[in-house]
Amino acid sequence: VGGFYPFNILFFFILPFKIAYNYSVIFHFIIGGVFTYLYARKLGADQSGGSLAALTFCFGSAYAGCFYNIVSLRTLAWFPLVLLLMEYYFDRPNLKYAFFTGIILGFQLLAGFVQMAIYSAFFYLIYFLYRAITDKTALKKILAFLSIFSAISAAIALPQLILTYQLAGFSNREGATAAFALWGSVFPSGLLGIVLPYSFSFKGNLYVGILSLLFVTYSLYSLKKDRAAMPVVLLLLLAVFLALGTYNPIYVSLLKMTKLYMFRNPSKFLFFGSFSLSVLA
């Protein structure tokens, strides 16, 4: 239920339940779109490009219908804001951005869908390390940012994480196997849903509109001249790679090595692929 999530406390203390629930949905759609717009603009998009990114994110498969449910909506609305703040950090390195991004990840961990919040944290790490390496950031600065980012988010979310861990011990996630974790893997043909959504959408949620694919194709071509969107391409490739789950031998091997069986349904990774496609468009 996201009992510690600040905006839940704000909405549900102030407003009657039905009104609070509905306005919470609207609020998170708005901030998800606004943050996506600002992030796309930061990468170099003009107003039309930023608007297209926001619209395809909010009404493509990533976000329309809350992806899976209301907790997905609350958790993932903040994803583009963290990437935006990281971009500001690489423009002008200041550890205040590590502090702010840590707060936002803390909000995500409190929002009610810990699995997707942890997936977000993984993609933040990949994004940050890629940007740090390409910018030749000093190791000391990298460690300082990641330490603050991790400590702040963990401190904010600790009460929720402790309770979630206890609850998981009484659920079917306790003693889960690899088969549990691999349930919901995306069959490779399911990726055709990006162009044939009515035929393949049940196998994978990856759709941003047919016209947008033309813009995505052009953006990939334009990377030769402007590599600002390269980290987004990396997130897209990684998301699709992980979403294949049981049909990806490398993913299966890593899963069995780490024994992280409590998280299931690799198709959830496609959210990050849909977001990336929206920004590339």
Salt bridges, closest charged atoms under 4 A:
GLU87 OE2 - ARG131 NE 2.89
ASP91 OD2 - LYS42 NZ 2.25
ASP135 OD1 - ARG131 NH1 2.96
